[in-house]
Amino acid sequence: MLRYTLKRALSLGLSLIVASLVIFFVIEVVPGDPASFMLGLNAQPDTIAALRAELGLDVPKFERYLTWVGGMLQGDFGLSYTYRTPVTEMIGDRIWVSLPLALYALTLSTLIAFPAGIYAAARRGKAGDMAVMGATQFGIAVPNFWFAMMLVLIFAINLRWFSAGGFVGWDKGFGAAMHSLTLPAIALALPQSAILARVMRSALLDVLGEDFMRTARAKGLSRRQALLRHGLRNAMIPVLTIIGMQFSFLLAGAIIIEQVFFLPGLGRLIFQSISARDLIVVESVVMLLVFLVILVTFLVDLAYAAIDPRLRART
Amino acid sequence: MMQNTSRLALLASTALLALPLQAQAEQSDITVALQLEPPHLDPTSAAAGAIDSVLYANVFEGLTRFASDGAVIPGLSKSWDISEDGLTYTFMLNEGVTFHDGSTMDAEDVKFSLDRARGEDSANAQKALFAGITDVTVLDPLTVQVTLEAPNGSFLFNMAWGDAVIVAPESVANIKTAPIGTGAFKFENWVQGDQITLSRNEAYWGTPAALTDVTFKFISDPTAAFAAMMAEDIDAFVGFPTPEALPQFEADPRFQVIIGSSEGETILSTNNMMPPLDDRRVRKAIAHAIDRSAIIDGAMFGLGTPIGTHFAPHNPDYVDLTGLSQYDPELSKKLLAEAGFADGFTTTLKLPPPSYARRGGEIIAAQLRAVGIETEISNLEWAQWLEQVFRGKDYGLTIVSHTEPFDIGIYARPDYYFQYNNPQFQQIMDTLNRATLPAERKALLKVAQTIIAEDYVNGYLFQLAFHTVAKAGVEGLWENAPTQATDLTAVRWSD
């Protein structure tokens, strides 16, 4: 287990180094200068040059890369070009929207998908299975921003149960904060739960054909008991993989949902920073997301090993 | 008798008591949404209009200021004297003005602010406004004298810009995150990416604001803007992004729609140095190929005033020159043939993100195709546009709304991105800058507007409309946008 963990950790470290190089140099070649963007149409060339110097943009690229990476190792992402505040602080503020939202959506998605997937697998080929499969097909086909708009139309504009967007802040209390994240979380969760339910169903069906399932039935368990007691655990590997990917997606991919609900999260920060060419913010947030994605993959790998002892031995 | 009097007094006093009580029960806070969030909070070191949209007139004030009709009126300076030769301006400051941190605003702060803006290492995005100042002298704590290199008829106008507001040396270091001004509202808090809150300045030197608390929310997505207004999460949306949604608000008694004019001359900017666009006949042909009303109806849902030159129609000095570029595709083809392009030609049309450009661009491309001019459309982000078009001058045509007020002077800069070089026009602008008499200025401005219209420097399309949606009870919002500002000092809730 230790060797397995170390090997995974090494691959995590290498991925991060490669990612930092790619992110920095790809983003730096994007055309557009943050200083001219900030100063607009009437600025004089010497003013722009002065601002470039103030922002440290006149330093060679590779030197800037080393400063950036060196800072990150100490938890310092540098200073935002446009906001002139530490990127670490900006990320710190926004992650408290994005992370809870992703967790909230993932929880909802799992709560919907597990029962639906198990139910469909248990009633394979029957009307209940058809209904679940039909609904999930719909859920996958419809983009989440459309769901978002429908939710706003029904629950914010017509019923007035929720506000149409915005985040009240954690200082208004846990309940109020979660309330303002509810519609976005549902919009994010529905398409994800559709995918997850289908994966759950097919993973369970795969397991159902295994020898140990027949043994379980033979020793007297009902179909349902066998499914829950022996099938579920064995079907968890593909399901966990998908959950890991979904968490990464929900954290990094909520850009559109954050726009639709004007939530001050990481997605919106990236969106704004790209258009303002606040490259250091873009680089740092993307790097952080890459780190989280790699970290989640790492944890999922470890979880595999916990669920399936054979994986520990294989390495 | 005595008893009666006292009873009356009691009644009167309870009635008086009741008044403020009732006033308290009324709403005194407002949530205003804007599309763009400021990058930081220093109006004196960035071009971002979003900074002025939040802070101008509310938190920061200058020597002079813009009124809602665009007129320049006294601000921190209650009056001024201009010397005979037009070179010396003596500003008399209002008494008892304090910054939000309690310190006094006096002539030293004015000197500091102007010197900072015009200084060598100044990061002011409109440094040109201060270029003519040679000296700023403090005569006494309430009098400051500004000396100019040459007479400048628009000096008081320049001092009204958000870039010329008065800041204090003590607080300027943190101005980007904690702005301290003299205005009727104080800055309270900024949740980046979400909102900025202001509160009433109880020690304000002028007429105090009616509102006690102001929240600015930033909603960039048009659909979200619509939903937030419809759900009444916000009280007003200043600069509402989608004109197509306005009729729905107009029909709803809960809301009011305010449609005014902005300072945005929306033009088909033309690269005057790039062949064949360097030929006046070709540019004239383009002008006659364009049907403004089709663009206003098609791209702006009917909102926008046609213009024939680079000047705002609501300005008293505006001259209607749309007749010089009437829609006439036959004339356009004839002009092209004269210039040697009977079979037309191909050029680029580079479009920045706003819908006036993206939607207007498609319509213009179709209109130009009808006379034989093919355009290669490319959609650019703002940063790309600045790099390629504005700085690189690598374009044939582009569509931009020039939102700076009174910016006809850009035509006197040959290095400006249209690359228009006309010494006669430059001469007129030079004379205008020195002219201080209104009648003389009016005459010069008429000539200036006519020259650029007759040279067909750019395709002049329309003045961008400015639309605001608000709850029915909100009073006192600006109808027009003579500068980028959301002046809330006179806003109140009606009974």
HADDOCK unambig.tbl for C-alpha pairs under 7 A between the chains (distance, minus, plus):
assign (segid A and resid 31 and name CA) (segid B and resid 384 and name CA) 5.94 0.50 0.50
assign (segid A and resid 32 and name CA) (segid B and resid 383 and name CA) 4.76 0.50 0.50
assign (segid A and resid 32 and name CA) (segid B and resid 384 and name CA) 5.16 0.50 0.50
assign (segid A and resid 32 and name CA) (segid B and resid 387 and name CA) 5.43 0.50 0.50
assign (segid A and resid 33 and name CA) (segid B and resid 383 and name CA) 6.79 0.50 0.50
assign (segid A and resid 37 and name CA) (segid B and resid 383 and name CA) 5.93 0.50 0.50
assign (segid A and resid 38 and name CA) (segid B and resid 46 and name CA) 5.60 0.50 0.50
assign (segid A and resid 38 and name CA) (segid B and resid 47 and name CA) 5.98 0.50 0.50
assign (segid A and resid 38 and name CA) (segid B and resid 48 and name CA) 6.46 0.50 0.50
assign (segid A and resid 39 and name CA) (segid B and resid 46 and name CA) 4.97 0.50 0.50
assign (segid A and resid 39 and name CA) (segid B and resid 47 and name CA) 4.65 0.50 0.50
assign (segid A and resid 39 and name CA) (segid B and resid 125 and name CA) 5.07 0.50 0.50
assign (segid A and resid 40 and name CA) (segid B and resid 47 and name CA) 5.00 0.50 0.50
assign (segid A and resid 40 and name CA) (segid B and resid 125 and name CA) 6.98 0.50 0.50
assign (segid A and resid 42 and name CA) (segid B and resid 125 and name CA) 6.52 0.50 0.50
assign (segid A and resid 42 and name CA) (segid B and resid 126 and name CA) 6.04 0.50 0.50
assign (segid A and resid 43 and name CA) (segid B and resid 125 and name CA) 4.80 0.50 0.50
assign (segid A and resid 43 and name CA) (segid B and resid 126 and name CA) 5.96 0.50 0.50
assign (segid A and resid 47 and name CA) (segid B and resid 122 and name CA) 6.84 0.50 0.50
assign (segid A and resid 47 and name CA) (segid B and resid 123 and name CA) 5.55 0.50 0.50
assign (segid A and resid 50 and name CA) (segid B and resid 121 and name CA) 6.64 0.50 0.50
assign (segid A and resid 51 and name CA) (segid B and resid 123 and name CA) 6.54 0.50 0.50
assign (segid A and resid 82 and name CA) (segid B and resid 39 and name CA) 5.43 0.50 0.50
assign (segid A and resid 82 and name CA) (segid B and resid 40 and name CA) 6.83 0.50 0.50
assign (segid A and resid 83 and name CA) (segid B and resid 39 and name CA) 5.22 0.50 0.50
assign (segid A and resid 83 and name CA) (segid B and resid 40 and name CA) 5.17 0.50 0.50
assign (segid A and resid 152 and name CA) (segid B and resid 227 and name CA) 6.99 0.50 0.50
assign (segid A and resid 156 and name CA) (segid B and resid 231 and name CA) 5.81 0.50 0.50
assign (segid A and resid 157 and name CA) (segid B and resid 227 and name CA) 6.78 0.50 0.50
assign (segid A and resid 157 and name CA) (segid B and resid 230 and name CA) 6.02 0.50 0.50
assign (segid A and resid 157 and name CA) (segid B and resid 231 and name CA) 4.49 0.50 0.50
assign (segid A and resid 160 and name CA) (segid B and resid 231 and name CA) 6.88 0.50 0.50
assign (segid A and resid 163 and name CA) (segid B and resid 231 and name CA) 6.74 0.50 0.50
assign (segid A and resid 163 and name CA) (segid B and resid 233 and name CA) 6.22 0.50 0.50
assign (segid A and resid 164 and name CA) (segid B and resid 227 and name CA) 5.85 0.50 0.50
assign (segid A and resid 164 and name CA) (segid B and resid 228 and name CA) 5.15 0.50 0.50
assign (segid A and resid 164 and name CA) (segid B and resid 231 and name CA) 6.25 0.50 0.50
assign (segid A and resid 164 and name CA) (segid B and resid 233 and name CA) 6.92 0.50 0.50
assign (segid A and resid 165 and name CA) (segid B and resid 228 and name CA) 6.80 0.50 0.50
assign (segid A and resid 259 and name CA) (segid B and resid 221 and name CA) 5.99 0.50 0.50
assign (segid A and resid 260 and name CA) (segid B and resid 221 and name CA) 6.16 0.50 0.50
assign (segid A and resid 260 and name CA) (segid B and resid 223 and name CA) 6.93 0.50 0.50
assign (segid A and resid 260 and name CA) (segid B and resid 224 and name CA) 5.25 0.50 0.50
assign (segid A and resid 261 and name CA) (segid B and resid 224 and name CA) 6.28 0.50 0.50
assign (segid A and resid 262 and name CA) (segid B and resid 219 and name CA) 5.82 0.50 0.50
assign (segid A and resid 263 and name CA) (segid B and resid 194 and name CA) 6.94 0.50 0.50
assign (segid A and resid 264 and name CA) (segid B and resid 193 and name CA) 4.72 0.50 0.50
assign (segid A and resid 264 and name CA) (segid B and resid 194 and name CA) 5.36 0.50 0.50
assign (segid A and resid 269 and name CA) (segid B and resid 193 and name CA) 6.96 0.50 0.50
assign (segid A and resid 275 and name CA) (segid B and resid 383 and name CA) 6.66 0.50 0.50
assign (segid A and resid 276 and name CA) (segid B and resid 383 and name CA) 6.84 0.50 0.50
assign (segid A and resid 277 and name CA) (segid B and resid 383 and name CA) 6.86 0.50 0.50
